[in-house]
Amino acid sequence: MSAPWADWNHVLKLDPDKDLVEGETFEDVCATGTDAIEIGGTLGMTEEKMREVIEACAAHDVPIYQEPSNPSVVVDSDALDGYLVPTVFNAGDIFWVTGAHKEWVRIDGGLDWDRTTTEAYIVMNPEASVAEYTEADCDLSADDVAAYAEVAEKMFGQEIVYVEYSGTLGDPETVRAASDALEEATLFYGGGIHDYETARQMGEHADVVVVGDLVHDEGVDAVAETVAGANDA
């Protein structure tokens, strides 16, 4: 049976440390047409904030995944379809490659391995919080990114490779290079998707377009436009 993300075009990432646009609800968010909702963020995360957003989305018919930024915020909830745990392949601090994961497996009750998948992140925006947090080496050519993608799939067996430009629109040729390097893994792309055209442009190369800040900054109508763009790619 294929992984659920093999059939996705669009993922909406909700940051529990950020508010929705005034007047909008999590019901509105879940009705944007996105294939799945990923709940996570880099800074200001707590288990309580995570749980509030998970429970708010649980009443609506859309798959929900938690992307925990550290072991202390993992939420044990039947409402979740699974956990997507980042491992940053170009991190300068080894803690974000395997160190944090060593602590994850020690959480009370252990990880639910049947619902846990790692995402092989390649972080590309040096000014992003995730790059600073992980001390990522973002000075990478398209060939470097393709090589990381191939290593992730072929050497480490990663099902998801995630090219992350976080907050800025990335280079389409770099995303294309990563796509060309993969055979079966699903390529996620995140960063700077703000309208139909940017979603369509990146969706031509990535299997899944991830939209995050847009829902907090501009709201659900803008997100729905990116869903249309990703689906038309």
ABEGO torsion letter per residue (X at the ends): XBBAAAABABBBBBBAABBBBBGBBAAAAAAAGBABBBBEBABGBBAAAAAAAAAAAAABBBBBBBBBABAAABBBBAABAEBBBBBBAABABAAAAAAAAAAAAABBGEBBAAABBBBBBBBABAABAAAAAAGBBABBBAAAAAAAAAAAAAAAGBABBBBBAGGBBBBAAAAAAAAAABAABBBBBBEGBABAAAAAAAAAABABBBBBAAAAAAEAAAAAAAAAAAAAX
